[in-house]
Amino acid sequence: MGSLSITSLIPVCLTAAITLSWNPFLILYRNNALAVQAPVMTTIAASLALTAVTFAYSNLGAATGSLVFATGLMLSIPLRDHLRDEIGIALSAACLFVCFSIPNGVQA
């Protein structure tokens, strides 16, 4: 039984980043009143979500990037009502930081 390499955490981190930032990002399209009340939060959430999606496709390829994106979207559905947006954004930023910190990981 072989051990997993550290670079196998990249899809997991990108999936988690998409999952945690997708619902605050969608506030822009679901409820304009909330987006007006919290413009900084929605801007940061949009940046994190789109950065994670971009790096998923550019570094993992089309097939794996699509799988990461679809998994992130599906996992964000149950979190919609159970996770505060601020906590999700902070955890998403931490996931992207871990992803960028992995040696030979995500390349900008």
Long-range contacts (C-beta under 8 A, 24 or more apart in sequence): 6-102, 6-103, 6-105, 7-102, 7-104, 7-105, 9-98, 9-99, 9-102, 10-59, 10-60, 10-99, 10-102, 10-105, 10-106, 11-56, 11-60, 11-64, 11-67, 11-68, 13-95, 13-96, 13-98, 13-99, 13-102, 14-52, 14-55, 14-56, 14-60, 14-68, 14-72, 14-95, 14-96, 14-99, 14-106, 15-56, 15-68, 15-71, 15-72, 15-75, 16-72, 16-91, 16-92, 16-95, 17-48, 17-49, 17-51, 17-52, 17-72, 17-92, 17-95, 17-96, 17-99, 18-49, 18-52, 18-53, 18-56, 18-68, 18-69, 18-72, 18-73, 18-76, 18-92, 19-71, 19-72, 19-73, 19-75, 19-76, 19-79, 19-92, 20-76, 20-79, 20-83, 20-88, 20-89, 20-91, 20-92, 20-95, 21-45, 21-48, 21-49, 21-52, 21-88, 21-89, 21-92, 22-49, 22-72, 22-73, 22-76, 23-76, 23-79, 23-80, 23-83, 23-85, 23-88, 24-85, 24-88, 24-89, 25-49, 25-50, 27-85, 38-85, 41-85, 41-86, 41-89, 44-89, 44-93, 45-85, 45-88, 45-89, 45-92, 48-89, 48-92, 48-93, 48-96, 49-92, 51-96, 52-92, 52-95, 52-96, 55-99, 55-106, 59-106, 59-107
